[in-house]
C-alpha cells in the first residue's frame, strides 16, 4: 500500500496508549488498531481531525505517502 499510517509512532512520541486515545477521540480500540495496522480502507476527516487534536499533530504526521517500488 502506498499510504503508510504512522499512528503508532505518534502514540509513542506522545506516550499515549491506544486505549487512552480511544477514550479521548470516541473511537473503539478495535477501529484504532485497524487504522494503526494500516488495514483500514478509509478514514473520515472528522476522525482524522479528532486524532490530530488529541495527539497535537498534523495529518501528515499520521499519514505518509510512500512510493511503491513495484509500480
N, CA, C and O of each residue as an XYZ file, in Angstrom:
284
protein
N       0.843     -1.177      0.000
C       0.000      0.000      0.000
C       0.889      1.242      0.000
O       1.927      1.259      0.661
N       0.496      2.263     -0.724
C       1.292      3.477     -0.851
C       1.091      4.447      0.310
O       1.932      5.316      0.538
N      -0.005      4.308      1.041
C      -0.244      5.169      2.202
C       0.129      4.389      3.460
O      -0.407      3.313      3.724
N       1.059      4.953      4.230
C       1.508      4.324      5.470
C       0.930      5.110      6.642
O       0.963      6.341      6.648
N       0.404      4.401      7.625
C      -0.173      5.027      8.806
C       0.858      4.962      9.926
O       1.277      3.879     10.335
N       1.259      6.120     10.414
C       2.267      6.220     11.473
C       1.640      6.544     12.826
O       2.228      7.262     13.635
N       0.456      6.016     13.064
C      -0.246      6.290     14.322
C       0.538      5.759     15.510
O       0.592      6.412     16.552
N       1.147      4.590     15.375
C       1.921      4.025     16.471
C       3.115      4.906     16.831
O       3.484      5.004     18.001
N       3.718      5.546     15.831
C       4.848      6.446     16.067
C       4.385      7.660     16.878
O       5.035      8.054     17.846
N       3.259      8.244     16.472
C       2.749      9.423     17.181
C       2.304      9.068     18.601
O       2.502      9.850     19.531
N       1.708      7.897     18.763
C       1.313      7.461     20.109
C       2.548      7.318     21.002
O       2.521      7.718     22.166
N       3.614      6.758     20.468
C       4.851      6.590     21.231
C       5.456      7.949     21.573
O       5.915      8.161     22.696
N       5.458      8.869     20.610
C       6.012     10.208     20.856
C       5.244     10.932     21.951
O       5.834     11.666     22.745
N       3.934     10.729     21.998
C       3.091     11.397     22.995
C       2.936     10.575     24.268
O       2.271     10.995     25.215
N       3.567      9.383     24.280
C       3.483      8.474     25.429
C       2.027      8.214     25.811
O       1.629      8.329     26.970
N       1.255      7.860     24.790
C      -0.172      7.616     24.965
C      -0.507      6.205     24.492
O       0.050      5.725     23.505
N      -1.404      5.557     25.190
C      -1.863      4.226     24.812
C      -3.047      4.330     23.858
O      -3.755      5.338     23.843
N      -3.256      3.290     23.070
C      -4.389      3.249     22.146
C      -5.696      3.393     22.920
O      -6.619      4.067     22.464
N      -5.774      2.765     24.077
C      -6.991      2.833     24.892
C      -7.284      4.272     25.321
O      -8.437      4.702     25.324
N      -6.238      5.007     25.681
C      -6.413      6.400     26.088
C      -6.882      7.251     24.909
O      -7.788      8.073     25.051
N      -6.259      7.049     23.744
C      -6.670      7.785     22.544
C      -8.108      7.444     22.188
O      -8.879      8.319     21.791
N      -8.464      6.190     22.327
C      -9.831      5.743     22.044
C     -10.849      6.501     22.885
O     -11.888      6.928     22.382
N     -10.545      6.663     24.152
C     -11.437      7.380     25.059
C     -11.554      8.847     24.676
O     -12.651      9.407     24.672
N     -10.429      9.469     24.356
C     -10.414     10.895     24.015
C     -11.171     11.152     22.709
O     -11.962     12.090     22.617
N     -10.921     10.313     21.707
C     -11.469     10.523     20.366
C     -12.885      9.966     20.233
O     -13.665     10.445     19.410
N     -13.218      8.963     21.035
C     -14.538      8.359     20.944
C     -14.647      7.316     19.850
O     -15.705      7.137     19.247
N     -13.546      6.631     19.599
C     -13.488      5.568     18.591
C     -13.066      4.291     19.309
O     -12.263      4.335     20.240
N     -13.597      3.173     18.884
C     -13.270      1.922     19.564
C     -11.784      1.583     19.400
O     -11.141      1.968     18.424
N     -11.270      0.856     20.379
C      -9.880      0.405     20.335
C      -9.665     -0.472     19.106
O      -8.612     -0.413     18.470
N     -10.659     -1.280     18.777
C     -10.550     -2.164     17.607
C     -10.372     -1.349     16.329
O      -9.508     -1.662     15.511
N     -11.181     -0.308     16.153
C     -11.058      0.518     14.951
C      -9.729      1.267     14.901
O      -9.138      1.406     13.830
N      -9.257      1.749     16.042
C      -7.947      2.402     16.071
C      -6.833      1.404     15.757
O      -5.863      1.749     15.083
N      -6.965      0.188     16.236
C      -5.964     -0.840     15.954
C      -5.930     -1.186     14.470
O      -4.859     -1.396     13.901
N      -7.098     -1.244     13.848
C      -7.170     -1.493     12.402
C      -6.473     -0.375     11.649
O      -5.728     -0.627     10.702
N      -6.712      0.854     12.065
C      -6.053      2.001     11.449
C      -4.554      1.952     11.692
O      -3.768      2.186     10.774
N      -4.160      1.654     12.901
C      -2.749      1.600     13.284
C      -1.978      0.555     12.476
O      -0.802      0.747     12.168
N      -2.637     -0.539     12.137
C      -2.007     -1.622     11.388
C      -2.083     -1.414      9.876
O      -1.725     -2.304      9.105
N      -2.551     -0.234      9.454
C      -2.699      0.107      8.032
C      -3.649     -0.841      7.304
O      -3.491     -1.077      6.106
N      -4.630     -1.383      8.014
C      -5.610     -2.285      7.403
C      -6.911     -1.572      7.064
O      -7.795     -2.160      6.441
N      -7.038     -0.316      7.466
C      -8.251      0.454      7.177
C      -8.268      0.854      5.707
O      -7.227      1.162      5.127
N      -9.436      0.848      5.120
C      -9.596      1.242      3.722
C      -9.874      2.730      3.581
O      -9.658      3.310      2.517
N     -10.356      3.348      4.659
C     -10.709      4.771      4.610
C     -10.692      5.328      6.023
O     -10.725      4.590      7.007
N     -10.640      6.658      6.094
C     -10.744      7.344      7.373
C     -11.521      8.634      7.141
O     -11.252      9.362      6.185
N     -12.465      8.913      7.999
C     -13.240     10.153      7.883
C     -12.371     11.325      8.309
O     -11.523     11.200      9.192
N     -12.594     12.464      7.670
C     -11.857     13.664      8.040
C     -12.130     14.040      9.497
O     -11.236     14.519     10.195
N     -13.351     13.825      9.950
C     -13.684     14.156     11.339
C     -12.891     13.277     12.307
O     -12.475     13.738     13.370
N     -12.685     12.023     11.940
C     -11.880     11.119     12.761
C     -10.428     11.547     12.754
O      -9.786     11.595     13.803
N      -9.910     11.856     11.586
C      -8.527     12.311     11.463
C      -8.318     13.599     12.252
O      -7.299     13.770     12.920
N      -9.288     14.497     12.168
C      -9.223     15.758     12.910
C      -9.183     15.504     14.412
O      -8.394     16.124     15.125
N     -10.022     14.603     14.896
C     -10.065     14.296     16.324
C      -8.767     13.651     16.802
O      -8.285     13.954     17.893
N      -8.204     12.766     15.988
C      -6.934     12.128     16.337
C      -5.822     13.170     16.380
O      -5.007     13.173     17.303
N      -5.785     14.047     15.392
C      -4.762     15.095     15.351
C      -4.886     16.045     16.544
O      -3.879     16.471     17.109
N      -6.105     16.371     16.919
C      -6.320     17.249     18.077
C      -5.839     16.561     19.354
O      -5.191     17.187     20.193
N      -6.152     15.283     19.499
C      -5.761     14.542     20.701
C      -4.250     14.360     20.796
O      -3.686     14.381     21.890
N      -3.599     14.180     19.652
C      -2.153     13.947     19.641
C      -1.353     15.223     19.382
O      -0.123     15.195     19.351
N      -2.057     16.342     19.195
C      -1.406     17.618     18.909
C      -0.420     17.476     17.749
O       0.773     17.748     17.884
N      -0.958     17.038     16.599
C      -0.116     16.817     15.426
C      -0.875     17.204     14.157
O      -2.032     17.619     14.215
N      -0.224     17.066     13.042
C      -0.810     17.342     11.740
C      -1.159     16.023     11.048
O      -0.579     14.990     11.383
N      -2.097     16.030     10.088
C      -2.427     14.796      9.361
C      -1.199     14.138      8.716
O      -1.110     12.912      8.646
N      -0.272     14.949      8.256
C       0.948     14.415      7.648
C       1.861     13.697      8.630
O       2.751     12.951      8.222
N       1.644     13.919      9.919
C       2.402     13.186     10.936
C       1.870     11.767     11.084
O       2.583     10.873     11.539
N       0.620     11.568     10.699
C      -0.026     10.261     10.848
C      -0.045      9.494      9.527
O       0.211      8.290      9.497
N      -0.349     10.192      8.443
C      -0.441      9.557      7.128
C       0.749      9.967      6.262
O       1.114     11.141      6.205
N       1.342      8.989      5.594
C       2.515      9.246      4.764
C       2.368      8.500      3.439
O       1.982      7.331      3.416
N       2.675      9.180      2.345
C       2.666      8.543      1.035
C       4.059      7.992      0.763
O       5.048      8.721      0.831
N       4.129      6.688      0.450
C       5.400      6.037      0.134
C       5.291      5.459     -1.269
O       4.392      4.670     -1.561
N       6.197      5.853     -2.112
C       6.217      5.372     -3.497
C       6.361      3.865     -3.514
O       7.217      3.314     -2.822
N       5.529      3.191     -4.301
C       5.587      1.735     -4.429
C       6.698      1.387     -5.415
O       6.623      1.773     -6.582
N       7.729      0.667     -4.969
C       8.860      0.367     -5.861
C       8.487     -0.578     -7.021
O       9.226     -0.677     -8.001
N       7.348     -1.266     -6.906
C       6.925     -2.198     -7.956
C       6.090     -1.531     -9.038
O       5.678     -2.191     -9.992
N       5.830     -0.219     -8.905
C       4.994      0.476     -9.892
C       5.847      1.043    -10.995
O       5.325      1.664    -11.921
